[in-house]
Amino acid sequence: MSDPPKYILEGLEKQSPETLREIAQIAAEMADNKERQLVTELEEKEIDDRPKDLDRDDAPSNATLTTKEINGNRYYYWQWREGEKIKSEYIRPVDPKR
């Protein structure tokens, strides 16, 4: 963890214990919101990066598009969990020309 900026620490040192607890709660809520926002942005980017021809209606409802590298070649797979097992379904090469 990196140290907070000096100007923030100087301001915090002037606060009462009650105010510091309130600030800590606000900061924790802000951190939670920021993490949720980052996860949402990552999920949206993954959807945007997905090749349009892989939006299949017959993919398992809880499947995630993944890539696997085998012998130097990359392939698309649907991957999902069924109970304790992870299932995969081959789709096609990432580079269809190969």
N, C-alpha and C positions, 0 to 999 in steps of 0.2 A: 504494500500500500504506500502511495506517495504522501508526503506531508501536504496538508492544506496550505494555500497561499498565506503568507505572513499577514496580509491585511485582514483576512478572515479571522485568523487566530487572535489578532489584537482586538478585534471587535468582540469576539466571544469572551475574552478574559474580563471584559467590563460588565458582563451580564450576571444576573442573580442565578442561583441554582434552579429556581422555578422556570425562568426564561430559558436557561440552557436545556432543561428537559423538554420544554415546548419546541425549541429549535431542533432538538434531536428527533422528536416525533415527526416534525415537518420534513426534516431531511430524510428520514427513513421512508416516509410516504413518497417523497419526490424520487428517491432511488428506485422504489418499487415501480412507480409509473414509468420512469426512464427505461427500466429493464423490460417492461411490457411493450413499450414503444419500439425498442430495439428488436425484440423477438418478432413483433408484427412486421416491421420493415424487412427483416430477414426472410420471413415467410412470403411476403409480397414479392421480394426479389427472386426467390426460388420459383414462384409461379410465373413471373415475367420471363425468366430464363428458360422455362420449359418449352421445348419445341412444340409448336401448335399441333403437329400431327400426333402427338402423344396424349392429347386430351381424349382418352377413350372412355366411353360409357361403360365398357365391360371390365374395367379395372376394379379390383376390390375396393369397397368404399373407404376403407381406412389405409389404403396403400399410399406410399410415398415413392416418388420417382427417385431412383438412385442410379449411380454409374459404378461399374466394376471394371477394373483393368485386369485383363487376362492375356498373358504372353505379349504385352506391349500394345494390345488393342483395347479400346474402351467400349463398353456395351451398356445400354439402358436396361434397367430391370424395374419392375414394380416390386416393392418390398413392404411387408406388413407382418403384424404379430397375430398369431392365433394361440391363445393361452400362453404357454411358456415357450413356444416355438416361433422362430422367425421364418416366414415363408417368402419366396422370391419367384417372380415370373419373368422370363426373358422377353424383351420387346424387340430390340434390334441394335445394330452397331451405332455408336454415337456418330461416326462418320459413315453414312450409308454407301459411300463410294468404295469402301473397303470390302 
